Amino acid sequence: MIRVLVIDDDFMVAKVHAGFVRQVPGFTVVGAAHTGASALEAVRTLKPHLALLDIHLPDVNGLDLLQQLREVDPELDVLVISAAREADTVRRALRGGIVHYLMKPFSAADLRDRLEHYRQAYQPLTGSSNPAEQSDIDRIFGVASSQQPLPKGCSMETLQRVVDLLRSSPGDLSATEAAAQLGTSRVSARRYLEYLNEIGRVEIRLRYGAGRPERGYAWLPV
């Protein structure tokens, strides 16, 4: 279970964000902090794996706090959540080693996609003594190993969710079935499934019945 600390100066916003996190399997909220000082103490005592960090705090700039948090726990991962949109702010956050930058306002689905990317890309490297493969590094930096660009409007985070769904399925899935489990539209699910077919990661199995055959998508193991 990935332990998450929510850091936001607004009590209600922190509560909403904590609720979003609790909707994602594999994540648990261990606490919330509303100042830089309380965030430092929470990291010391609660030992979170991941902090959701707002930049605008009453006693410290969140980017300055980022470095202080790392001094308390060098292994802490940080996902910045902020209304700050200045390019310099984003660049500074990236240089600070954050795992993602999500701008307010956002939906539960937006945060879920970032958390899923974090779980799939970063967590396998935590505590592992095995050497990383190029595919592991590509996942972290959001690069498709096929070198074929994703269709316009598609994201690596959602693609990973589709891959996970296909891998866990005992058989093939249609676009309609995949969309129902992913919570997306059929058109969106089909774009990801067709992309995976184009790069050779799934096979098409035609389902025959009344009317036109339906396309089923089955994951091809490496």
Sequence and secondary structure as in RCSB ss.txt:
>XXXX:A:sequence
MIRVLVIDDDFMVAKVHAGFVRQVPGFTVVGAAHTGASALEAVRTLKPHLALLDIHLPDVNGLDLLQQLREVDPE
LDVLVISAAREADTVRRALRGGIVHYLMKPFSAADLRDRLEHYRQAYQPLTGSSNPAEQSDIDRIFGVASSQQPL
PKGCSMETLQRVVDLLRSSPGDLSATEAAAQLGTSRVSARRYLEYLNEIGRVEIRLRYGAGRPERGYAWLPV
>XXXX:A:secstr
 EEEEEE S HHHHHHHHHHHHTSTTEEEEEEESSHHHHHHHHHHH  SEEEE SB SSSBHHHHHHHHHHH TT
 EEEEEES   HHHHHHHHHTT SEEEESS  HHHHHHHHHHHHHHTGGGTT  S   HHHHHHHTT  TT    
 TT  HHHHHHHHHHHHH SS B HHHHHHHHTS HHHHHHHHHHHHHTTSEEEEEE SSSS EEEEEE   
